[in-house]
Amino acid sequence: MTSVVERLRGPRPVFSVEFFPPRDAADEQRLWLAIRQLEGCEPAFVSVTYGAGGSSRDRTIRTTGRVVQETSLLPMAHLTAVNHSVAELRNVIGWYAAVGVHNVLAVRGDPPGDPNGEWVRHPKGLTYAEELVTLIRQLGDFCVGVAAFPYGHPRSTDLDADTENLVRKFRAGASFAIAQLFFEAEDFLRLRDRVAARGCDAPLLPGILPLTTVRTLHKTAELAGAPVPPSVASRLDRFADDPKAFRAAGIDVVTELSQRLIDEGVPGVHFYTFNMSKATTEVVARLGLLPARA
Ligand SMILES: Cc1cc2nc3c(=O)[nH]c(=O)nc-3n(C[C@H](O)[C@H](O)[C@H](O)COP(=O)(O)OP(=O)(O)OC[C@H]3O[C@@H](n4cnc5c(N)ncnc54)[C@H](O)[C@@H]3O)c2cc1C
């Protein structure tokens, strides 16, 4: 079976998409519609995030398993260390292997309820994503990805130390990283430079949010700790009361950002789709990343 990193090391830039596990039956229908619509666009892989509660976690495992069994897509499951003992983590990793999921994004997770609250390690759990990478690699033939932060992780005060911590995850066995969303290419490129300066050439994927509504722009920017720069605000804010014009301008901004990154040689672009496929498909088409027959 091919792995995510093999696809990122291919001859051409690729794209990938990220979904949430569905909350209920209606959500599941919407998600599967989006998955089916994107299937024909041949993304390099699709990932499913891992929530904080037990039922949401079960839905991630189930959804990722269905992607393996019912589609032609390559799935990547997310896994978080938060609120899990090592025994439970081993169990989930075993489940992923059993359903045929061999690509895993290893992240620490945030404290449930308040992402900025105090991080409390499970008494029998792990502290950093680096340890989760080590655990997953010990348990089987997995291709492991990790999270990266162009502006530094919100808990880090020192950008260099934060980059060093990212490089530690590669040394622990991660093969690639996906960056938290950002709005200016330079912010991502500086992160890539900092990683390269430490002698690390693992593929780094930019994470891109299709900007379709005023709410997506401000809410997600706040959640991700990614400031909306004046260059983007000045292009979009004027359409705050005109949803159609805002969407069109947002898609322009995201397409230009993605194109700049492709010109700078990124191996692919990872889209945070929020379980919608239309805006992502539009951007991907404009970037010329669709297969000829799609
Ligand atoms: C692409 C992507 C996907 C995500 N998917 C999910 C998801 O599915 N579910 C979810 O709940 N969350 C998800 N997150 C959010 C993520 O869990 C949080 O941002 C979390 O706060 C950080 O996770 P991490 O894996 O980067 O943690 P870590 O790498 O453990 O880093 C956490 C903090 O500790 C510091 N640090 C790391 N290692 C060390 C060390 N050895 N010594 C000292 N300090 C250290 C880092 O600099 C950072 O400040 C995702 C984030 C991204 C970017």
The ligand as an SDF file (V2000), in Angstrom:
LIG
                    3D

 53 58  0  0  0  0  0  0  0  0999 V2000
   -2.6530   19.7430   10.8830 C   0  0  0  0  0  0  0  0  0  0  0  0
   -3.2090   19.7030   12.2750 C   0  0  0  0  0  0  0  0  0  0  0  0
   -4.1220   18.7200   12.6210 C   0  0  0  0  0  0  0  0  0  0  0  0
   -4.6570   18.6620   13.9060 C   0  0  0  0  0  0  0  0  0  0  0  0
   -5.5590   17.6680   14.2010 N   0  0  0  0  0  0  0  0  0  0  0  0
   -6.0960   17.6050   15.4340 C   0  0  0  0  0  0  0  0  0  0  0  0
   -7.0490   16.5830   15.7730 C   0  0  0  0  0  0  0  0  0  0  0  0
   -7.3940   15.7450   14.9580 O   0  0  0  0  0  0  0  0  0  0  0  0
   -7.5590   16.5650   17.0160 N   0  0  0  0  0  0  0  0  0  0  0  0
   -7.1880   17.4890   17.9740 C   0  0  0  0  0  0  0  0  0  0  0  0
   -7.6850   17.4220   19.1040 O   0  0  0  0  0  0  0  0  0  0  0  0
   -6.2790   18.4550   17.7000 N   0  0  0  0  0  0  0  0  0  0  0  0
   -5.7360   18.5470   16.4440 C   0  0  0  0  0  0  0  0  0  0  0  0
   -4.8240   19.5260   16.1580 N   0  0  0  0  0  0  0  0  0  0  0  0
   -4.4910   20.5340   17.1830 C   0  0  0  0  0  0  0  0  0  0  0  0
   -3.3180   20.0740   18.0970 C   0  0  0  0  0  0  0  0  0  0  0  0
   -3.6900   18.9450   18.8460 O   0  0  0  0  0  0  0  0  0  0  0  0
   -3.0070   21.2440   19.0200 C   0  0  0  0  0  0  0  0  0  0  0  0
   -2.5910   22.3550   18.2890 O   0  0  0  0  0  0  0  0  0  0  0  0
   -2.0260   20.9340   20.1460 C   0  0  0  0  0  0  0  0  0  0  0  0
   -2.0410   22.0400   21.0560 O   0  0  0  0  0  0  0  0  0  0  0  0
   -0.5910   20.7840   19.6840 C   0  0  0  0  0  0  0  0  0  0  0  0
   -0.3600   19.5550   19.1950 O   0  0  0  0  0  0  0  0  0  0  0  0
    1.1250   19.0830   18.7690 P   0  0  0  0  0  0  0  0  0  0  0  0
    0.9530   17.7250   18.2530 O   0  0  0  0  0  0  0  0  0  0  0  0
    1.7710   20.0900   17.9200 O   0  0  0  0  0  0  0  0  0  0  0  0
    1.8450   19.0570   20.2150 O   0  0  0  0  0  0  0  0  0  0  0  0
    3.3640   18.9500   20.6130 P   0  0  0  0  0  0  0  0  0  0  0  0
    4.2510   18.7160   19.4590 O   0  0  0  0  0  0  0  0  0  0  0  0
    3.4280   17.9850   21.7460 O   0  0  0  0  0  0  0  0  0  0  0  0
    3.6770   20.4200   21.1460 O   0  0  0  0  0  0  0  0  0  0  0  0
    2.8800   21.0110   22.1840 C   0  0  0  0  0  0  0  0  0  0  0  0
    3.6870   22.1280   22.8400 C   0  0  0  0  0  0  0  0  0  0  0  0
    4.7820   21.5700   23.5670 O   0  0  0  0  0  0  0  0  0  0  0  0
    6.0390   22.0170   23.0480 C   0  0  0  0  0  0  0  0  0  0  0  0
    6.9000   20.8360   23.0050 N   0  0  0  0  0  0  0  0  0  0  0  0
    6.8400   19.7930   22.1600 C   0  0  0  0  0  0  0  0  0  0  0  0
    7.7710   18.8700   22.4550 N   0  0  0  0  0  0  0  0  0  0  0  0
    8.4220   19.3340   23.5410 C   0  0  0  0  0  0  0  0  0  0  0  0
    9.4790   18.8320   24.3400 C   0  0  0  0  0  0  0  0  0  0  0  0
   10.0280   17.6380   24.0770 N   0  0  0  0  0  0  0  0  0  0  0  0
    9.8920   19.5820   25.4090 N   0  0  0  0  0  0  0  0  0  0  0  0
    9.3210   20.7880   25.6760 C   0  0  0  0  0  0  0  0  0  0  0  0
    8.3170   21.3160   24.9420 N   0  0  0  0  0  0  0  0  0  0  0  0
    7.8650   20.5900   23.9040 C   0  0  0  0  0  0  0  0  0  0  0  0
    5.7380   22.5610   21.6610 C   0  0  0  0  0  0  0  0  0  0  0  0
    6.6870   23.5620   21.2720 O   0  0  0  0  0  0  0  0  0  0  0  0
    4.3310   23.1080   21.8530 C   0  0  0  0  0  0  0  0  0  0  0  0
    4.3690   24.3720   22.4560 O   0  0  0  0  0  0  0  0  0  0  0  0
   -4.2640   19.6150   14.8890 C   0  0  0  0  0  0  0  0  0  0  0  0
   -3.3510   20.6190   14.5390 C   0  0  0  0  0  0  0  0  0  0  0  0
   -2.8170   20.6750   13.2470 C   0  0  0  0  0  0  0  0  0  0  0  0
   -1.8440   21.7480   12.8970 C   0  0  0  0  0  0  0  0  0  0  0  0
  1  2  1  0
  2  3  1  0
  2 52  2  0
  3  4  2  0
  4  5  1  0
  4 50  1  0
  5  6  2  0
  6  7  1  0
  6 13  1  0
  7  8  2  0
  7  9  1  0
  9 10  1  0
 10 11  2  0
 10 12  1  0
 12 13  2  0
 13 14  1  0
 14 15  1  0
 14 50  1  0
 15 16  1  0
 16 17  1  0
 16 18  1  0
 18 19  1  0
 18 20  1  0
 20 21  1  0
 20 22  1  0
 22 23  1  0
 23 24  1  0
 24 25  2  0
 24 26  1  0
 24 27  1  0
 27 28  1  0
 28 29  2  0
 28 30  1  0
 28 31  1  0
 31 32  1  0
 32 33  1  0
 33 34  1  0
 33 48  1  0
 34 35  1  0
 35 36  1  0
 35 46  1  0
 36 37  1  0
 36 45  1  0
 37 38  2  0
 38 39  1  0
 39 40  1  0
 39 45  2  0
 40 41  1  0
 40 42  2  0
 42 43  1  0
 43 44  2  0
 44 45  1  0
 46 47  1  0
 46 48  1  0
 48 49  1  0
 50 51  2  0
 51 52  1  0
 52 53  1  0
M  END
$$$$
